[in-house]
């Protein structure tokens, strides 16, 4: 029986979604490891996408689309009161300011459910760490 069917409210509330389009160079993995390890963020995801003119200028013959590039889309759900600070930190940590570094945007979410990891959940094998990063 779901929480709603049992008469208890579904936990959660308003949140913000930080979305990053990043180059496919493991920046997304380092960012996710840093978000979890240093900021306690557990509501984040990264997926492969095809991008046009996101990371660099794309030229194409008239009437044709430019050749797509492989990019990573990172999505991070955060509490509204933490969103502005985390947005700036993500921008800096992922080095979005570098040439071809990507883009970051933030949008409001009407509702998001909190997600807590059980105690003692280890990082995945081979997961990059934030060690060695200038901001670590």
QUILINLIN-V47566 format. One record per residue. RES is the residue in one small letter. PSI is psi in radians with two decimals (* if undefined). Layout:
res=RES psi=PSI
res=RES psi=PSI
This chain:
res=x psi=2.34
res=x psi=2.84
res=x psi=-0.67
res=x psi=-0.71
res=x psi=-0.51
res=x psi=-0.07
res=x psi=-0.13
res=x psi=2.56
res=x psi=2.67
res=x psi=2.25
res=x psi=2.55
res=x psi=-3.07
res=x psi=-2.86
res=x psi=2.60
res=x psi=-3.12
res=x psi=2.60
res=x psi=2.08
res=x psi=2.14
res=x psi=2.34
res=x psi=2.32
res=x psi=2.02
res=x psi=2.71
res=x psi=2.72
res=x psi=1.22
res=x psi=0.45
res=x psi=0.08
res=x psi=-0.67
res=x psi=-0.74
res=x psi=-0.73
res=x psi=-0.70
res=x psi=-0.81
res=x psi=-0.72
res=x psi=-0.72
res=x psi=-0.75
res=x psi=-0.75
res=x psi=-0.85
res=x psi=-0.69
res=x psi=-0.49
res=x psi=-0.11
res=x psi=0.34
res=x psi=2.18
res=x psi=-0.05
res=x psi=1.34
res=x psi=2.70
res=x psi=2.72
res=x psi=2.35
res=x psi=2.69
res=x psi=2.50
res=x psi=2.80
res=x psi=2.34
res=x psi=2.56
res=x psi=2.16
res=x psi=0.53
res=x psi=-0.79
res=x psi=-0.38
res=x psi=2.88
res=x psi=2.37
res=x psi=2.20
res=x psi=2.53
res=x psi=2.71
res=x psi=2.65
res=x psi=2.32
res=x psi=0.05
res=x psi=2.63
res=x psi=2.58
res=x psi=2.82
res=x psi=2.26
res=x psi=2.73
res=x psi=2.69
res=x psi=2.20
res=x psi=2.98
res=x psi=2.35
res=x psi=1.99
res=x psi=2.25
res=x psi=2.27
res=x psi=2.15
res=x psi=2.20
res=x psi=2.79
res=x psi=2.53
res=x psi=-0.65
res=x psi=-0.23
res=x psi=-0.16
res=x psi=-0.81
res=x psi=-0.77
res=x psi=-0.79
res=x psi=-0.62
res=x psi=-0.86
res=x psi=-0.71
res=x psi=-0.72
res=x psi=-0.76
res=x psi=-0.81
res=x psi=-0.84
res=x psi=-0.67
res=x psi=-0.03
res=x psi=0.78
res=x psi=-0.44
res=x psi=-0.25
res=x psi=2.74
res=x psi=2.26
res=x psi=0.28
res=x psi=-0.25
res=x psi=-2.67
res=x psi=2.65
res=x psi=2.41
res=x psi=2.79
res=x psi=2.37
res=x psi=2.65
res=x psi=2.59
res=x psi=2.37
res=x psi=-0.66
res=x psi=2.40
res=x psi=2.46
res=x psi=2.32
res=x psi=2.70
res=x psi=2.06
res=x psi=2.24
res=x psi=2.49
res=x psi=2.70
res=x psi=2.47
res=x psi=0.15
res=x psi=2.09
res=x psi=2.78
res=x psi=2.72
res=x psi=2.57
res=x psi=2.41
res=x psi=0.06
res=x psi=2.29
res=x psi=2.66
res=x psi=2.96
res=x psi=-0.07
res=x psi=2.50
res=x psi=-0.22
res=x psi=2.47
res=x psi=-0.41
res=x psi=0.07
res=x psi=*
